[in-house]
Amino acid sequence: MNTRQTLSEIMTMAWQFVKRNGFTMSEALKAAWRNVKLHLAMAKRICKFYFQKVDGTLREAYGTLKSDLLPATAGKDNRKRNDTVQTYFDTEKQEWRCYKKANLMRIEL
């Protein structure tokens, strides 16, 4: 992904946070940058990050999107895409999981 696409994705995500979640633009940009940095890091390795679950508790997760660490998938995925959540492969549970992008609290790179 080039710089122009990345910046466009960050701004789109930030506006989504402002409109849907009531963030200020400053909070929204910080959250969008966190999400993009985590997504790029998970494409390269296993990452430790924290997000707030729907019930309000903080969840520590270890996840990846690196292709050689993912399990083989069979069949077609016909589910509707949801741009408000990020899916990842949880390396502790050995299952696919997701979190709401607006609820990403911290990443440890």
C-alpha positions as CSV (number, residue, x, y, z in Angstrom):
1,M,0.0,0.0,0.0
2,N,1.5,3.4,-0.9
3,T,1.5,6.5,1.3
4,R,-1.4,8.2,-0.5
5,Q,-3.7,5.1,0.0
6,T,-2.6,4.8,3.6
7,L,-3.4,8.4,4.4
8,S,-6.7,8.2,2.5
9,E,-7.6,5.1,4.6
10,I,-6.7,6.9,7.8
11,M,-8.9,9.9,7.0
12,T,-11.8,7.7,6.0
13,M,-11.5,5.7,9.2
14,A,-11.2,8.8,11.3
15,W,-14.4,10.4,9.8
16,Q,-16.2,7.1,10.4
17,F,-15.1,7.3,14.1
18,V,-16.3,10.9,14.3
19,K,-19.7,10.2,12.7
20,R,-20.5,6.8,14.3
21,N,-18.8,6.9,17.6
22,G,-18.8,10.6,18.6
23,F,-15.0,11.0,18.7
24,T,-13.4,14.3,18.4
25,M,-11.3,14.6,15.2
26,S,-8.1,14.4,17.3
27,E,-9.2,11.2,19.0
28,A,-10.4,9.8,15.7
29,L,-7.1,10.4,14.0
30,K,-5.1,8.8,16.8
31,A,-7.4,5.7,16.8
32,A,-7.2,5.5,13.0
33,W,-3.4,5.6,13.1
34,R,-3.3,2.9,15.8
35,N,-5.5,0.7,13.6
36,V,-3.4,1.1,10.5
37,K,-0.1,0.6,12.4
38,L,-1.5,-2.6,13.9
39,H,-2.8,-3.9,10.6
40,L,0.6,-3.3,8.9
41,A,2.5,-4.9,11.8
42,M,0.1,-8.0,11.9
43,A,0.8,-8.6,8.2
44,K,4.5,-9.1,9.2
45,R,4.4,-10.8,12.6
46,I,2.4,-11.7,15.8
47,C,1.5,-8.6,17.7
48,K,0.3,-7.9,21.2
49,F,-2.5,-5.4,21.5
50,Y,-5.4,-4.4,23.8
51,F,-9.0,-3.5,22.9
52,Q,-12.1,-2.8,24.9
53,K,-14.7,-5.6,24.6
54,V,-18.4,-4.8,24.2
55,D,-19.0,-5.5,27.9
56,G,-16.4,-2.8,28.8
57,T,-13.5,-5.0,29.9
58,L,-10.0,-4.7,28.5
59,R,-8.8,-7.7,26.4
60,E,-5.2,-8.5,25.8
61,A,-4.8,-10.2,22.4
62,Y,-2.0,-11.8,20.4
63,G,-2.9,-11.8,16.8
64,T,-1.5,-12.0,13.3
65,L,-2.4,-11.7,9.6
66,K,0.9,-13.1,8.3
67,S,0.0,-15.6,5.6
68,D,2.4,-18.3,6.6
69,L,1.1,-18.3,10.2
70,L,-2.6,-18.6,9.2
71,P,-4.4,-21.9,9.0
72,A,-5.6,-23.2,5.6
73,T,-9.2,-22.1,4.8
74,A,-11.6,-24.1,2.8
75,G,-14.6,-22.9,0.8
76,K,-15.9,-19.5,0.0
77,D,-16.5,-16.7,2.4
78,N,-19.8,-15.2,1.3
79,R,-20.3,-13.0,4.4
80,K,-21.0,-9.3,4.0
81,R,-17.9,-7.2,4.8
82,N,-18.0,-5.0,7.9
83,D,-15.6,-2.0,7.8
84,T,-16.1,-1.2,11.5
85,V,-14.4,-4.4,12.7
86,Q,-10.9,-5.8,12.2
87,T,-10.5,-9.6,11.9
88,Y,-7.3,-11.3,13.0
89,F,-6.0,-14.8,13.8
90,D,-5.7,-15.2,17.6
91,T,-2.5,-17.2,18.1
92,E,-3.4,-18.1,21.7
93,K,-6.9,-19.5,20.9
94,Q,-5.9,-20.7,17.4
95,E,-9.2,-19.1,16.0
96,W,-10.3,-16.2,13.9
97,R,-11.4,-13.3,16.1
98,C,-12.4,-9.6,15.6
99,Y,-12.7,-6.4,17.5
100,K,-14.3,-3.0,16.8
101,K,-11.8,-0.7,15.3
102,A,-13.0,2.2,17.5
103,N,-12.2,0.1,20.6
104,L,-8.5,-0.5,19.9
105,M,-6.8,0.9,23.0
106,R,-3.1,0.1,22.7
107,I,-0.6,-1.8,20.6
108,E,2.8,-3.1,21.6
109,L,5.1,-3.3,18.6
